[in-house]
């Protein structure tokens, strides 16, 4: 039984075995198994957990899986669970839930928890305010290290974190941050103002949450102080929430780059219909865009009939151009996401990628020329293919590198116009280059 998987224990209806498995595994492992399970099985397993462990597991679940669990619980268990959640986690859950479900959650909360949750829900989706924890221990600069530690002990039980302690004045305006470590190792009479770091970055509650999370990543921060429009401290963006924001953003970018719509929930629990629907819309759009390639081939049909050997190299040219463009687009999207590129870098990126494309094109053209001579024995066709390959690689690299920047400049998600659309566009334009060069160098055309 010790080697049985949880799914095997569920199939065998081995309740003692399930309880033992749940007791031997960490909350994040249990959460993963619940996410993989259907609703009935997930609720059954969740009910086998003791109260404290159930809360730990519940906080590890994604919002869609939390809803799945809550729908199967009675009112008392339902209320205890949502009351025990951190306000930012609760706001994230309700932000993705149906209105009727959200009302049930809010009505079951205590007055204080309901007020904090409603305050977070008042911020727009995707802002720092939706993800911050309003429960933070604030310190006055006039306190000594000894007094500050006493404050942390008294108020820290209700805070989500005590490792980062914002320092404020009498109006709660931000003065800096002091780390718990500094309080512990400093002389007990040292004031908080002396220990505080006033140059640490902050974020406004209305700022973009992904940008704030990336800032934490770049500045190596455990927590980021969140302030309002008047620079008053209203909460902290903690590292666990920042990681979730970055993970969600990266997941969406990967989906967009692979021409699918993002979905919520565990992959193994998402229905086949939902997966198909997330892909078919993009495939239909790309299918329509591919008609450009068909139009190019139809326009140059006479040239293909005259020199049939030209058709042999079309798949290779199309594939190479699409792949070169996708490589450049992926690099640009990634660089934009981590702040290495700005929208004003379009010309610099174009020049840089043109040189990369030229090196790639020359390298591949040398190989292709030899290959062309072996396959068709026509010098003119070999020259046409080689020159086309150089031009296509340069063109694809420029388009792939600049389209995400131009998209972001006009307010479009860069990932949307990355690999799939770049590939389709480069396919059609690359064929135009190929046939025009063939017309110029081949005497039979």
N, C-alpha and C positions, 0 to 999 in steps of 0.2 A: 504493500500500500504506500510505502514511503516514496516510491518512484512513480506513482500514478500522477498524471496531470489532473488539474482541477476539472477539465472537461470530461475526463474519464470517470471521475468520482461523481459528477453530476449525472452522467448517463446511467451510472449504476445505482443512482439514488442513495449513495452512501453518505448519510448526513454526518455521522461521527468522523468519517474521513475528510469531508469538506471542512468541518470545524477545525480539525487538526491542520489541514493545509493552510487555512486562513490564519491560524495562530502561528505558523512557522514562517510566514512570508511578510515582507515589508509592505507598508501601506501603498507605495507606488506600484509594487508588483500586483497587489490585489486590484488596484484601480485599473491597471491595464487589462486584467482578466475580465473585470466588470464591463469595460468598454467593448471588449470583443463579444460579449454575451448578448443574447436577446433580452428584451425587457423583463420577462417573467423570471428568467434565470438570474439576471442581475439583481432583482429585488429579493429573490430567495436567498442568494448568497449574502447580500447586504444585511438581511435580518438575522443572519447567524453571527454577526459581529457584535461584540459588547459595545456599549455606548461610546466610551472614549475612543476606542479603535475605529468605530464607525465614522466619527467626526474626522479623524486623521485621513481615513481613506476617501471620504467624501470631498475633502479639500483638494485631493490629488486628481479628481475627475475633471474632464472638460465640461463646460456648461451644458452641452447637449446630453451628456451622460448623467449629469446631475439631475436634469429634468426627468430623465428616464427613471431614476431611482425615486424621486419625490412623487411622481405620479402614482407609484405603487404603495405609498405609505399612508397610514391612517393619520388623522389630524394631529394627535398628540405627538407621535414620532416625527411627523412632518414639521411641526412648530419647533420642537426641540432642536432639530437639525439645522434649520435656517437661522434660528436665534444664535446658535453657536458659531456660525460662519463669520469670518472677518467681513466688515462692510464692503471692502473693495471686491472681494470674491462674490458677495451677494449681489452687488450691482452688476458685475459681469454676467452672472447667471440671469438676472432679470432683463438685462439689455438684449438677450437673445431669446427670451421666452414670450409666448403668447400673452396678450393682455389679461385674459382671465386667470392664467396661472400666476402672473405677476401680482395681481390683486389678492390672490389667495396667500401668497408669501407675505406681502406687506401687512395684510390684516392680522396675521399671526405673530407679528413681531411686537416686542415691547416698544414703548413710546420713544425711548432714546435710540434704539437700534433702527427704528423706522425713520426717524428724523435724519440720522446719518446716511442711511441708504438712499433716501429721497434726495438728499443734498448731492450725492455722487451721481445719481441718475439725472440730475438737472444739467450736468455737463454733456456736451455733444459726444456722440460715439467717436472713438479714435483720439480723444483728447486725454491729457494727463489726468485731469480730474476724475475721469471714469475709472482709472486704474490705481489711484493713490490710496493710501491708508490714512484716514483722518485721525487715527489714534497714535499720537506721537507724544513723547515726553519733552516738554519745552523747559528750558532753563533760562534764568536771568543771569546776566553777566556779572552782577555783584555777588553772586553766591560763591562760597569757597568750594574747593573740591570735595571736602567732607560733607558740606550741606547739599551739594549737587548729588552725591552718591545716595544720601538719605532720600532725596526727592525721587531718584530713580527707583529705589527700593519700594517707596510708597506708591508710585504711579505706574511703575513698569509692568505690573501684573496685567493691566488693561491695554498696554501698548502692543502693537504687532512686532516692534523691534526696539531695542534699547542701545544698539551698537552705534547709531548715529543720533546725536542729540542737538537739535537746533537751538541756537541761542537767540533770545528775543529781548526787546525792550518792553516797557510797560504797556505799549499798544500792540504787542505781538509782532512788531516789525522785525524782519530778519536782520540779525547782527553777525551771524556766522554759524559755524558748526563745531562742536567738540566731540571727539570720539570717546567712547566709554573707556577704552584702554588708557587714554591720557589722564582721565580722572583717577583711575585706579593706581597708576604708577607715580602720580605727581604728589608733591607735598600737600598735606591736607589743608593748609592755609592759602594755597595758591588760588586766585580767583578764576572763575570760568572765563571771564573776559580775556585774561592773560593766555589761556589755553586755546581759545576759539580761533578757528581759521576763517577769516572774513572774506577770503578770495575764492572759496569753494563755489562752483556754479550752482545755480538754482533753476527751476522751471516754473512757468506760470501754469495754472490749472487749465488754461485754454490752449496751451501749446500742444503740438502734435505728439502723441504718445510714442510713436516710433522714433522720432527725432530725439526725444528725451532719453529713451532707452539706449539709443546709439551713443548719446553723450555720456551716459554712465559707463558704457563699454569702453569708450575712448579715455575717459578720465579715471577709470579703475575705481569707481565708487560703489560702496555697498548699498547706499541709499541716496536719493536725491531729494533735497528739500523742495516742497511745492509751495508757492506763494500766490496770493491773489493780485489784483491790479494795483493795490496799494502797498504791495510788498509785505503783507502780513502772512505769517506762516499758517497754512491750513492743513498740512499733511506731509507725508513722505511717499515717494515712489520707491518701493523696496526692490532689491535685486531679483527676487523670485518673480515678481510681476513684470519687471523689465525683460527678463529672459522669456517669459510667455509672450510678451508683445513682439519681441524680435522673432521668436519662433513662428508666431502667427503671420507676421509680415513676410518672412522667408518662405513659408509654406504657400502663401498666396502667390508670391513671385514665381516660385517653381511651377505652380499650376498654370499661371498665365504663360510662362515661357514654353510650356509643353502643349499649349493650345487646349486647355481645359478650364472649366470654371471651378473655383475652389468649393469644397464641400466641408461640412462640419461633422465631427464625430470620428470614431475609430473606423479605419478602412475596412476591417473585417465585419463591422456591424452595419455599414452602409449598404443599402439595397442595390442589387444589380441595376435596377431601373434608374436609381439616382445617379449611379456612376456613369451609366450610358448617357443620361440627359446632360451631365456636366461636360461631356465631350462632344456630343453631336452638334451643338450649336456652332462651336468653333470649327468643327470639320466641315459643316455646311458653308460657312463663310470662306474658309480656305479653298473649298471646292469651287466656289464662284470666282475667287481670285485667281485660281489656276486656269480659268478660261482665257486669261491673258496669254499664257503659254500656248494654248491651242490656237489662239488667233495669230500668234507669230508664226507658228508652223504652217498654218493655212496660207498666210501671206507669202511665204517663201517656198511654197509647194513646187513651183516650176524649177527653182534652183536645186531642190532636193532630187527631182526627177532627172535633172541633167547630170549631176555628180552625186550618185547614190552613196558614195563613200562618206559624204558629209554626215549622213544620218547615224553612222556607226558611233560617232564621238559625242552625240547629243546627250545621252545619259551621263557620261563622264563629266562633261562641261557643266551640266545642270547640277549634278551632285556636288562637284567641287565648289562651284559658286555658292550654292546654298549652305554648305558646311562652313566655308570661309566667313560668310556673313553671319551665320549663327554663332561662330566662335567670337567674333568681334562684338556682337550684340550681347552675348552672355557676359563678356568681360566688362562692357560698359554698364550694364544693369547692376552688376555686383559692385563696381566702383562707385556708382551713384548711391547705392544703398548704404555703403559704409563711409560715405563722405569724401572719397578720394577724387571725385569729379563734381563739377558744378555745371549748371546749364550754360554758363558763359565760356566754357572750354570747348565749344563745338569746333571752332576752326583749328585749335591745337590738336584736338582728337582726330579731325579729318586728316591733317598733315601727318600725324604720327601713324595712323592706320594705313594711309596710302603707302608709306614706306614699308610697313609690315607686309601689306598686300603685294607690293612689288617684289620683295624678297621671296615670298611664297610662290608668286607666279613664275618668276624666273627659275626657281628650283624645280617646280612641277612641270614647266614647259620643256625643260631639257629632257626630262624622263619621257614626257609625252611625245616629243618629236621622234625619239628613237622608236617608241612603241608604234607611232603612226606609220613610220617607214616600214616596220616589220609587218604590220597588219595589212596595209593597203598599197605600199610601194609607190605612193604618189607624193612627190616632193611638195607640190603646191598645197595639197591637203594637210600635210604635216606642218607647213609654215602657218597656214590659216588656223589650225587647231592650237599651235603653240602661242601665236600672238594673241589669240582669243583668250587663252587661259591666263596670260599675264594681265590683260585688260580686265577680265572678269574678276580675278583675285583682288586687284586694286579697287575696283568698283564695289565689290561685295564687302571688303573691309571698311571702306569709307561709309557705306550705307549702314552696315551693321553697327559701327561705332558711334555714328551721329544720330540715328533715328531715336534711340532712347532718350538722348539729351533734348532733342527737339520736342519729343512728346512731353517730357516733363515741363518744358518751358511753356507749353500751351495747356498744361493742367491734366494731361493724360498719363495714366500709370505707365511708366517705361516698360514694364514687363509685358504689357499688352501688345506693344509693337516690336517685340524682340524677335526671337528665333523664327517662329512660324511665319509671320508676315514678312520679315526680312527675306527668308528663304524663297517664298513665293514671288516676291517682287524681283529678287535677283535672278531667279530662274527665267522670267520673261525677258527682262532687259539683257541678260547675258546671251540669250539666243539671238537677239537683234544684233549685238556686237559680233557674234560669230558669223552670221550670214553676211553682214556688211563687209567684214574683213575677207571672207571667202570671195565675195564679188570683186574685191579690189585686187586679190592676188592670184586668183585662179583664171587662166585664160579661157577655159571652157564656159565660163559664166558671163 
